[in-house]
């Protein structure tokens, strides 16, 4: 990723409370936007999080097997925390064995490793594998679904609700294109070591070989995931992720007419994004952007920066028009804790807001002695 640092063009103090990070959609373009034959869709940059193109991104839709991204995310986290192991042997229940739809063809009462079940769920989209993993982690699929909804709330999937671990169509089981793009991005970011499974083109279990249903893995070498889905209610759906150079894009396509159509429409979105936009890193996480006065503190200043790396995605050739403006709280009074929000950073392009990020304290500042507190208290009155 090409790294360019922008000058902080303005420095202001303000007294209003700053909201959470805000991402603003799509700067004005002269480029022709492709017609996408889908019920809803989203195209987003992975690094900046900016939405580049969307249609009905917040309408509730049947997520079909795209549901399994959340199922996988929970399994990955349990593996990461060493609460389960890839070598764990999972006893296959009758419920998992009786699952309908796509399967890896597990046999009831047999034992299968978590490693094989993950491959069966991700590469073959096995409903039986998803249920077996859910039961292994939570004791039952019903208890696992409670976990799924807790994770959805924690991860900010505000328009998503799960009823099962597989994506089987049932009332009350829904998501949106925006939420599905968000969970895909979070999974890639949090578990790159397991994300590689989504690029595997085939998997053989018990002498039965099945291909990954993501046709873009064969068409486009830059595509390395992610997940297909289909039910009669949902239509043909696909979340695809591709990396070209230092730029990664994620596309979400919902409700197309066929397997080929979901690949074609996803390809249109990805090509449009890579041909039209470019992404730059502006600042690193915890980089010092400014120092500001701390009142009544043991030290008189605090270093300020950002919690995470900051990237910006702009139309090609327009990067020189990006400005970064830093706004700080009117007064910062000790004690100050690491990570405490003390202002905001706004990115603008041609006078229009691109995105807004919280500016945080990079270290603690303890309360000063009584003398320091008294002097600063008096000064604050003026």
N, C-alpha and C positions, 0 to 999 in steps of 0.2 A: 504494500500500500504506500503510494507516494505521500509523504508527510509534508504539509505546508502549514506554517503557523501564521495566523492572521493577527494584525495589530488590534488591540482593544481600542476602538476608535473613540469611545465616550465613556465617562465614568460619572455616575449619578448616585445620589442617595435617595431612598424613598422609604416611606413608613408603612406601606400596605403589606399585608400578608401575601406571600408568594405561593401560588398553587403548585401542584405536581408538574412534572415535565409535560409540555404541550408540543405535539408535533403537528405542523400545518401541511396541508396537502398541496403538492404539485404546483410549482411555479408556472407562470404563463409561458406557453410554447407556441411556435409557429408550425411545429411538426404535425403531420396528419396522424391522428390517433386511430389505431386499428379498430375495426368492428369485431367484437368478440361475441360469439354465439353461445352465451351461457346465462343462466338465471342470475348469477351474481359472481363477482370476481374481485380480486385485489392483487396488485403488484407492489411489492415493497422492497426497499433496500435493506439488507441484513444488518449492515454496520451502522447506518444512520437511523434506521427505523422509520424513515420517511416513506409515506405512501405516495407512489408515483402515478398510479392509475387505479380507479375503482368504479364499481357499479353495484348499487344495492348491497354494500358491504356489511350493513347492520341488520338486514332482514333475517329472521330465523329460518334456518333450513335444516333438513335432515342431513347430518354429517356422514352417514353410512360408515364405512370402515376407516374414515379419517379419524374417527373416535379413538382408534388404536394408538394414535400418537400420544394421547394422554396416558393410556394404559402403559405404553412403553416408557414414557417419562417417569412414571412412578417406579417401575421396575428398575430403570437406570439409577434412580436416586437411592433405592434400597441397596443396589449393588455398590454404589459409590460410598455409602455409609457402612459397608460390610455387614448389613443386616441380613442379606442373603448372599449366596455365592453362585457363580455360573455353573459350578459342579453339583449344586443341590439336585437331588433326585425328587421329582414331583410325581406323586401318585395321581393317575388320571381318573377323574370321577366319571360317573355315569352321565352327569349333566354336561361335562365337557365333551364326552364321546358322542352324545346325542345332538350336539349343536348342528345347525343347518347352515347352508351357504358355503362360503369358501372354507376349506379345512386343510390341515396337514395329515389328516387321517390317523389320529391317535386311537389306540385301542384301550378300552376300559380296563382299569386295574393294573395297567403297566406303569413302569416308572421311566420318566423322561427328564433329562437334565434341563435346567433353566436355560442354558446356552442353546440347546436345540429348540426349545419352545420359543425363545426370542426370534430365532431365525425363521421358524415356522410362522410366527405371527407377523413379522416384518416383511419377509420376502414372499411368502405364500399367502399372506393375509388370513391366516388360519383363525377362525372363530374358536375352534376347540383349544388352540394354543393360548388364546387370550383369556379364556375362562379358566384354564388350568393355572396360568400365572396369577390371575386374580385370586383364585382360591388359595394358592400357595402363600401369598403375601398376607391376605386378610382373613383367611379361614372360610370365606364364602364370597361369591360374586356380589351379593347384596351389600356386604360390609365394605368390599372394595369400592363399590360405586359411591358410598358415602365419602370415602377418601378422595375419589375423583372430583367430586363436587367441592370438597374442601380445598383441593389443589387449584381448581378452577378459580375459586374466590381469591386465594392467595396470589395467584399469578395474573390476576386482573382480567380474566375472561368473563366479562360482565354480562354477556348475552349467551352464555352456554349453560346447559344443564344436562347431566348424564343420568340414564336409567339402567344402562348396561355397559359392559366393558368392550363390546364387539362392534357396536354400531347398528345392531339389528333395529329395524324400524318399530318404534313404539311411541305412544303418546307421551309427551313431556321430555323426549330426548331430542335436543336441538343444539345448534350452534350458529355461528355466522362466519362469513368469509374472513372478516377482520379478526375474529377470535382465533380461527384456525391458522391464519398466518402468524398470529402472535405466538401460539403454542409451538408451532414449527420452529420459529426463530429462537425461542427460549431453549428448546431441546438441542438445536445445533450448537448454541452458545454454551450450554451447561454441560453437555456430554459429548464432546467431539470424538472421544474414544469409542463410543457406541454408535454414533451417527453413521460411521462407515458401513454398518450393516445395510443401510438403505440403498447403497450403490451396488449391492450384490445382485447379479442378474438371474441366478437360479439357486435352488436348494433342493437337495435330495434327502428324503426321510423314508425309511423302510422300503427302499428300492423304487419310490415314486418321486420323479423329478418334476418340479413345477417352476415355471418362469415367473420372474417379477413382472407384475402387470403394468409397470411404468414404462411405456414404449419409448419415452425420451432417453432412457438409459442406452438404447441402441442407436438412436438418431443423433444425439448431441453429446460429444465427449465432455462438455463442460457441465452437464447435468449429473449430479451425484446423489440424488434422492428426489422425492421423499415418500409419498404414499398415495395410492389410488383408493377409490371407494365407489360402490355401486349398490343401490337398492332401487326398486321400482319408484319409490317416492322421491328419492334423491336425484335420480338420473346418474350419469357418469361424471365422477368428480376426480380431481387430481390436485395435490399440492406438489409443486416441483421446485427444486432449488438448483441453481447453477452458479458456478464461479468462473469468471473470465478475467484474467489478470488479477488485480487486487480488489475486484468488485464482485460481491455475491448478491443475487436477487432471489426472492421467493415469490412465486405466483400461486394463487389459489383460484381454481376454476370449479364452479358448482353448477350442476344441472345441465350438462351437455347431452347430446343424443346418442353417442356411441363411444367405444373405447378409442377409436381413431380420432374422433372429434375432440375429446378432452386433451389428447396429446397435441393436436393441431392448434387448438386455441391457447394452450399453455405456451407452445412454441412462439406463437404470435406475440404474446405478452412479454416473454423473456427477451426476444429479439428487439422488440420496441424499446424495452428498458435499457439494454446494453448499447443499442445504437443511438439513443437519445440523451442518456445521462452519464455522469461520471461522479465518482465518490472520492472525497479527500478526508484524511484525518487532520483535524485542526489542533486538538490538544490531547495530552495523555492524562489518564486518571491520576489524581493527586498532584498534578503539575501546579506550581504556584502561579496563579494568575494575578494576584494582588495581595497587598497587606493593608489592613484597615485598623483603625483605632479601637481599642477595647477600653471601656470605662470601668473603673473600680476593680481592675484586675491586677494580679501579681506581676504581669507584664503589660506593656502598653499597646501592643499590636498582636494581631492574629493573622496567620497566613491562610489565604482562601484559594480554593480550586474546585474541581469537579470530581464527583464520585467515580465516574467511569470515563473511558476514552470517548472523545467526541468526534464524530464524523458528520460530514454534510454531503448531501447528494444534490447536484445542480445540473441543469441542462448544459450540454457540452458547449464549451467556449464562454460560459458565464461566470466561472469561478472568481475572476478578478472583481466582480461586482458584489461579492459577499462581504458584509461588514459584521463585526461582533461588538456588541455594546454590553458593558457590565454595569449592573444596577445593584447597589448595596443597601442594606437596611439603614434606616436613619440613625439608629444608635445600636451598638453592640455592647451589652453590659455583662460583665462576668457574674457567675461562672459560664464559660463557653465549653461545650463538649465537642469532641471530634465527630464530624458528620452533621453537626447542627447547621441548619440552613441560615445563611446570612445575606442572601441576595439572589440574583438571577442573572443569567447570561442570555441575551437575545441575539439570534442570527437573522440577518435581513438580506434580501436580494432585491435590488432595484426598488428599495423602499417598501418591500412587502415582507412580512414576518415569515420566516422559514420554520424556526423552532425556538423553544425556550427551555432552559435547563436550570435546575437549582444550583446555586453556588454555596459550597459548604466550608466549614472550618476544618482545616487539615490537622489541627492538634488542639489539645485542651488548654484552656487558660483558667487558672484557679482565681478565686477571689483574693484581692490584695489585703494588706493589713488595714487596721482601722484608720490610720492616717491617710492612706491612699484612697480609701473609700470616701472619707469625709471631704477631701479636696475635690475629688471627681464629682461628688454629689453637688457641691456648691457650683462647680463649673457647668454642670448639666442644667442648672436653673437658668443659665444664660444662653 
